[in-house]
Amino acid sequence: MSMMRTAELSGPLSGKEDIDPALDVERLVVRGTDADLAAVAIRLLRKGKLQQIAVAYLPSGESEVAVRAHPDTVRTAAVTGIPLIRDDHGGVVVGSASAQVTGATVYCDSAAVLYRDAGTVLVRPGGEGVKVTVHRRFRRTRSATGRAVQFGCAPCRPVTDGQPHPRPLERWSWYRHTEDLRLVTAC
């Protein structure tokens, strides 16, 4: 019986120089933040290795990622696929993305979730795709799940997996990638 090849990465992870040397394994252990896990997911996506490498995520601190590994079982625990959410700015969402918006229109597939109002938009992997939740002041919260979410608004600075976007945006789209991110479960 062959031994499963594993490698470990610890954050902060910024790009291919940090991540690519560890991608010749079957399981990759990531110790760090949601942003570190997102950096690994982007590299797996760009290298075409989403289906070859399972990722064991051991968060350091607060995390929005629903599937986490246990340090003692990273080699033996089951693997669960979660929807990989991409955005139209070259990033991914593994935990959550949020933005404080004004004068906004938010659509999930063809359903309007927010129309010309202000609120907080929260996007995360959910169900079989992208889940969007809009919190409005003094009004009820609205949620929807679908294949894609788009918003247009006055300039705002979204935060993805704890990292603020480098510049204000007026439009942003998130959509479900065709392949899942394979995460080792916390058995």
C-alpha beads as a LAMMPS data file, in Angstrom:
LAMMPS data file: protein, C-alpha beads

187 atoms
186 bonds

1 atom types
1 bond types

-500.0 500.0 xlo xhi
-500.0 500.0 ylo yhi
-500.0 500.0 zlo zhi

Masses

1 110.0

Atoms # bond

1 1 1 0.000 0.000 0.000
2 1 1 1.436 3.363 -1.003
3 1 1 1.727 6.274 1.376
4 1 1 -0.466 9.309 0.596
5 1 1 1.666 12.265 -0.413
6 1 1 0.934 15.391 1.614
7 1 1 2.453 18.839 1.960
8 1 1 1.790 21.657 4.384
9 1 1 1.562 25.392 3.754
10 1 1 1.325 28.050 6.444
11 1 1 0.095 31.585 5.880
12 1 1 0.489 34.259 4.911
13 1 1 0.313 32.922 1.347
14 1 1 0.407 35.374 -1.510
15 1 1 0.749 33.551 -4.802
16 1 1 2.402 31.012 -6.988
17 1 1 5.883 31.385 -5.466
18 1 1 4.491 30.300 -2.082
19 1 1 2.044 27.660 -3.312
20 1 1 3.128 26.028 -6.593
21 1 1 6.126 24.087 -5.177
22 1 1 3.696 22.159 -2.902
23 1 1 1.221 21.123 -5.618
24 1 1 2.687 17.698 -6.421
25 1 1 0.700 15.926 -3.674
26 1 1 -2.650 14.225 -3.086
27 1 1 -3.518 16.216 0.042
28 1 1 -2.434 19.707 0.929
29 1 1 -2.675 21.036 4.490
30 1 1 -3.287 24.787 4.698
31 1 1 -2.748 26.501 8.059
32 1 1 -3.839 30.107 7.982
33 1 1 -6.717 32.444 7.227
34 1 1 -9.606 32.220 4.790
35 1 1 -7.539 34.456 2.493
36 1 1 -4.723 31.867 2.566
37 1 1 -7.169 29.103 1.638
38 1 1 -8.532 31.303 -1.168
39 1 1 -4.978 31.837 -2.493
40 1 1 -4.509 28.049 -2.617
41 1 1 -7.906 27.576 -4.327
42 1 1 -6.950 30.123 -7.010
43 1 1 -3.668 28.310 -7.685
44 1 1 -5.409 24.905 -7.861
45 1 1 -7.936 26.417 -10.277
46 1 1 -5.298 28.018 -12.494
47 1 1 -3.114 24.891 -12.526
48 1 1 -6.097 22.607 -13.322
49 1 1 -5.647 20.595 -10.111
50 1 1 -8.976 21.113 -8.328
51 1 1 -9.916 17.460 -8.789
52 1 1 -6.470 15.993 -8.076
53 1 1 -5.650 17.622 -4.735
54 1 1 -7.784 17.574 -1.578
55 1 1 -7.177 20.437 0.860
56 1 1 -7.183 20.087 4.634
57 1 1 -7.908 23.520 6.106
58 1 1 -6.734 24.295 9.637
59 1 1 -7.826 27.898 10.301
60 1 1 -5.761 30.194 12.466
61 1 1 -8.422 32.293 14.150
62 1 1 -11.912 33.200 12.962
63 1 1 -13.119 31.544 9.765
64 1 1 -16.242 31.596 7.599
65 1 1 -15.341 28.307 5.863
66 1 1 -17.838 25.605 6.788
67 1 1 -15.581 22.559 6.180
68 1 1 -12.480 22.248 8.335
69 1 1 -9.990 19.483 8.998
70 1 1 -8.766 18.055 12.278
71 1 1 -4.953 17.947 12.646
72 1 1 -4.971 14.238 13.566
73 1 1 -6.993 13.111 10.534
74 1 1 -5.692 15.122 7.565
75 1 1 -4.411 11.934 5.871
76 1 1 -7.431 9.696 6.546
77 1 1 -10.577 11.833 6.782
78 1 1 -13.172 11.921 4.021
79 1 1 -13.208 14.582 1.329
80 1 1 -16.232 16.839 0.751
81 1 1 -16.771 19.018 -2.292
82 1 1 -17.985 22.570 -1.689
83 1 1 -19.029 24.960 -4.445
84 1 1 -16.094 27.064 -5.587
85 1 1 -17.302 30.628 -6.073
86 1 1 -15.405 32.760 -8.585
87 1 1 -15.732 36.467 -9.249
88 1 1 -15.320 38.554 -12.362
89 1 1 -12.195 40.214 -10.935
90 1 1 -10.060 37.046 -10.887
91 1 1 -10.709 35.979 -7.304
92 1 1 -12.570 33.268 -5.441
93 1 1 -14.724 33.174 -2.301
94 1 1 -14.144 30.267 0.077
95 1 1 -15.702 31.818 3.199
96 1 1 -17.628 34.990 2.442
97 1 1 -17.605 38.272 0.560
98 1 1 -19.447 41.347 1.778
99 1 1 -20.084 44.935 0.828
100 1 1 -21.948 47.910 2.269
101 1 1 -23.927 49.215 -0.698
102 1 1 -26.134 52.243 -1.421
103 1 1 -28.411 52.812 -4.382
104 1 1 -27.835 49.172 -5.249
105 1 1 -29.426 46.564 -7.403
106 1 1 -28.593 42.944 -6.518
107 1 1 -29.716 39.965 -8.594
108 1 1 -29.356 36.261 -7.902
109 1 1 -29.888 34.595 -11.262
110 1 1 -33.031 36.431 -12.464
111 1 1 -34.471 37.299 -9.020
112 1 1 -34.036 40.826 -7.642
113 1 1 -32.803 40.594 -4.050
114 1 1 -32.222 44.335 -3.571
115 1 1 -33.455 47.188 -5.741
116 1 1 -32.348 50.830 -5.340
117 1 1 -31.871 50.576 -1.620
118 1 1 -29.020 50.451 0.879
119 1 1 -27.834 47.424 2.758
120 1 1 -25.151 44.882 3.454
121 1 1 -24.649 42.226 0.801
122 1 1 -23.168 38.907 1.978
123 1 1 -22.121 36.260 -0.567
124 1 1 -20.926 32.752 0.317
125 1 1 -20.921 29.223 -1.061
126 1 1 -24.298 27.662 -0.328
127 1 1 -26.391 24.730 -1.419
128 1 1 -25.414 23.946 -4.970
129 1 1 -24.148 27.409 -5.815
130 1 1 -23.892 30.967 -4.565
131 1 1 -25.952 32.178 -1.608
132 1 1 -26.600 35.904 -1.263
133 1 1 -28.115 37.533 1.808
134 1 1 -29.060 41.210 1.936
135 1 1 -29.549 42.925 5.289
136 1 1 -31.420 46.241 5.101
137 1 1 -31.895 48.647 7.928
138 1 1 -35.398 48.441 9.450
139 1 1 -36.507 45.898 6.834
140 1 1 -36.473 42.168 6.662
141 1 1 -33.487 40.230 5.401
142 1 1 -33.716 38.666 1.943
143 1 1 -31.765 35.643 0.727
144 1 1 -31.481 33.681 -2.480
145 1 1 -29.339 30.862 -3.816
146 1 1 -28.465 30.376 -7.444
147 1 1 -25.754 29.995 -10.033
148 1 1 -24.687 33.671 -10.065
149 1 1 -25.034 36.927 -8.134
150 1 1 -24.500 40.402 -9.580
151 1 1 -24.666 43.835 -8.064
152 1 1 -24.374 47.396 -9.225
153 1 1 -24.183 50.300 -6.781
154 1 1 -22.504 53.547 -5.825
155 1 1 -18.764 52.901 -5.413
156 1 1 -18.043 50.566 -2.506
157 1 1 -15.060 48.531 -1.303
158 1 1 -16.040 44.840 -0.960
159 1 1 -14.245 42.522 1.473
160 1 1 -13.532 38.955 0.346
161 1 1 -12.377 36.331 2.847
162 1 1 -11.267 39.095 5.197
163 1 1 -9.335 41.063 2.562
164 1 1 -10.631 44.450 1.343
165 1 1 -10.609 44.932 -2.417
166 1 1 -7.780 47.303 -3.406
167 1 1 -10.090 49.817 -5.076
168 1 1 -13.763 50.842 -4.948
169 1 1 -16.093 49.017 -7.344
170 1 1 -19.488 49.846 -8.831
171 1 1 -20.205 46.369 -10.224
172 1 1 -19.305 42.860 -9.186
173 1 1 -20.409 39.349 -10.115
174 1 1 -19.896 36.006 -8.399
175 1 1 -20.659 32.682 -10.004
176 1 1 -20.323 28.991 -9.266
177 1 1 -17.349 27.325 -10.925
178 1 1 -17.956 24.055 -12.772
179 1 1 -15.755 22.075 -10.346
180 1 1 -15.930 21.936 -6.548
181 1 1 -13.138 22.710 -4.117
182 1 1 -12.320 19.385 -2.408
183 1 1 -11.919 19.884 1.348
184 1 1 -10.944 17.285 3.967
185 1 1 -13.681 17.031 6.612
186 1 1 -13.233 17.387 10.397
187 1 1 -13.862 13.735 11.308

Bonds

1 1 1 2
2 1 2 3
3 1 3 4
4 1 4 5
5 1 5 6
6 1 6 7
7 1 7 8
8 1 8 9
9 1 9 10
10 1 10 11
11 1 11 12
12 1 12 13
13 1 13 14
14 1 14 15
15 1 15 16
16 1 16 17
17 1 17 18
18 1 18 19
19 1 19 20
20 1 20 21
21 1 21 22
22 1 22 23
23 1 23 24
24 1 24 25
25 1 25 26
26 1 26 27
27 1 27 28
28 1 28 29
29 1 29 30
30 1 30 31
31 1 31 32
32 1 32 33
33 1 33 34
34 1 34 35
35 1 35 36
36 1 36 37
37 1 37 38
38 1 38 39
39 1 39 40
40 1 40 41
41 1 41 42
42 1 42 43
43 1 43 44
44 1 44 45
45 1 45 46
46 1 46 47
47 1 47 48
48 1 48 49
49 1 49 50
50 1 50 51
51 1 51 52
52 1 52 53
53 1 53 54
54 1 54 55
55 1 55 56
56 1 56 57
57 1 57 58
58 1 58 59
59 1 59 60
60 1 60 61
61 1 61 62
62 1 62 63
63 1 63 64
64 1 64 65
65 1 65 66
66 1 66 67
67 1 67 68
68 1 68 69
69 1 69 70
70 1 70 71
71 1 71 72
72 1 72 73
73 1 73 74
74 1 74 75
75 1 75 76
76 1 76 77
77 1 77 78
78 1 78 79
79 1 79 80
80 1 80 81
81 1 81 82
82 1 82 83
83 1 83 84
84 1 84 85
85 1 85 86
86 1 86 87
87 1 87 88
88 1 88 89
89 1 89 90
90 1 90 91
91 1 91 92
92 1 92 93
93 1 93 94
94 1 94 95
95 1 95 96
96 1 96 97
97 1 97 98
98 1 98 99
99 1 99 100
100 1 100 101
101 1 101 102
102 1 102 103
103 1 103 104
104 1 104 105
105 1 105 106
106 1 106 107
107 1 107 108
108 1 108 109
109 1 109 110
110 1 110 111
111 1 111 112
112 1 112 113
113 1 113 114
114 1 114 115
115 1 115 116
116 1 116 117
117 1 117 118
118 1 118 119
119 1 119 120
120 1 120 121
121 1 121 122
122 1 122 123
123 1 123 124
124 1 124 125
125 1 125 126
126 1 126 127
127 1 127 128
128 1 128 129
129 1 129 130
130 1 130 131
131 1 131 132
132 1 132 133
133 1 133 134
134 1 134 135
135 1 135 136
136 1 136 137
137 1 137 138
138 1 138 139
139 1 139 140
140 1 140 141
141 1 141 142
142 1 142 143
143 1 143 144
144 1 144 145
145 1 145 146
146 1 146 147
147 1 147 148
148 1 148 149
149 1 149 150
150 1 150 151
151 1 151 152
152 1 152 153
153 1 153 154
154 1 154 155
155 1 155 156
156 1 156 157
157 1 157 158
158 1 158 159
159 1 159 160
160 1 160 161
161 1 161 162
162 1 162 163
163 1 163 164
164 1 164 165
165 1 165 166
166 1 166 167
167 1 167 168
168 1 168 169
169 1 169 170
170 1 170 171
171 1 171 172
172 1 172 173
173 1 173 174
174 1 174 175
175 1 175 176
176 1 176 177
177 1 177 178
178 1 178 179
179 1 179 180
180 1 180 181
181 1 181 182
182 1 182 183
183 1 183 184
184 1 184 185
185 1 185 186
186 1 186 187
